[in-house]
Amino acid sequence: MEAIGKSTNSYGSKRNLIDVENNGKSGLTSNRKSSSSFVVQWLFFFAVTTFTLFFIAIVIKQEYEIRAIQLELGSSVGKDDFQSGFNMHTSNNPNLEYSVKNGNQSDVIKAIHSRRRRQIDLSDSQSSMVPFVHLSGIQPSSVKNHQLERDVPYHWSNWTLDSPLNSNFALVQMHKTTLGFVQAIRVVCSGWYYVYAQLPYNWKYDSNQDTKLGHSIVKIDKCGRDNPVTVLQTWATYNRANTISMGEDWRYVGGIVYLSAATHLEVRCVRDSTCVNHTHYDMYKGGFFGLFMIQRTDEGRCFAHCA
């Protein structure tokens, strides 16, 4: 009986050990599953949180840029401003039209940056650059030959980025006509400039009266919206008895003037004078208009915002 009891106890002990072992394995497996589930949940939470924070950071950055533009312009940037910026920026990149129409704010910001005032940090390497531009007359074949009317500015061939020696495009802006000709030079930095213009007084006179030819350099503040002010001019009176042939007389005018930021500079026909034909061949051969800065007066940065 003792042997049978011992055998039964031994069997019971082994069974208990097996049960304990199975329970341990089951608990371990359960713990592993629970741990794996926790890791997956944590990774999912981390990914969602990271994406959310990244998205929020992008939105904050875009809002900050818009706010910075608003502060610089001194007013709210409305829909019309975005649209005008979009129109300028997409003139060379029509693919942005879809992005802007569909609310891609990043591309809209690029567009408004193209319309925002120019900024030149004087601590930058550009601080050593001098604003200048030199424009030539229009080629006769590029536009129909016609007589210029008074109070209408002369037009000039547009500079291109392929000709960097003709303009420092970071420090001056061109105000152009619908045909792409330059009508006015817009300065970005306030200061003292040397401005100049040369036209051919190549009129052949067959009238019975003395003829006066002249041209002037006119500045118009506030992005060309203010009243025109003549800063330099020259003219010549030709006697009716002296008939001159084409290209025999050139008139140059140049001098130092003060120009504030966002001022337009134009060349116009002098009042009470006969206007030189600005599409004649001699205009293309030797007519020119330009400026360069002598001394800068504004501190910090240069601004010229024109809507």
Buried (B, 14 or more C-beta within 10 A) or exposed (E): EEEEEEEEEEEEEEEEEEEEEEEEEEEEEEEEEEEEEEEEEEEEEEEEEEEEEEEEEEEEEBEEBBEEBBEBBEEEBEEEBBBBBBBBBBEEEEEBEEBBEEEEBEBBBBBBBBBBBBBBEBEEEEEEEEBBBBBBBBEBEEBEEEEBEEEEBBBBBBBEEEEEEBBBBBBBBBBBEEEEBBBBBBBBBBBEBBBBBBBBBBBEBEEEEEBBBBBBBBBBBEBBEEEBEEBBBBBEEBEEEEEBEEBEBEBEBBEEBEBBBBBBBBBBBBEEBBBBBBBBBBBBEBBBBBBBBEEBEBEEBBBBBBE
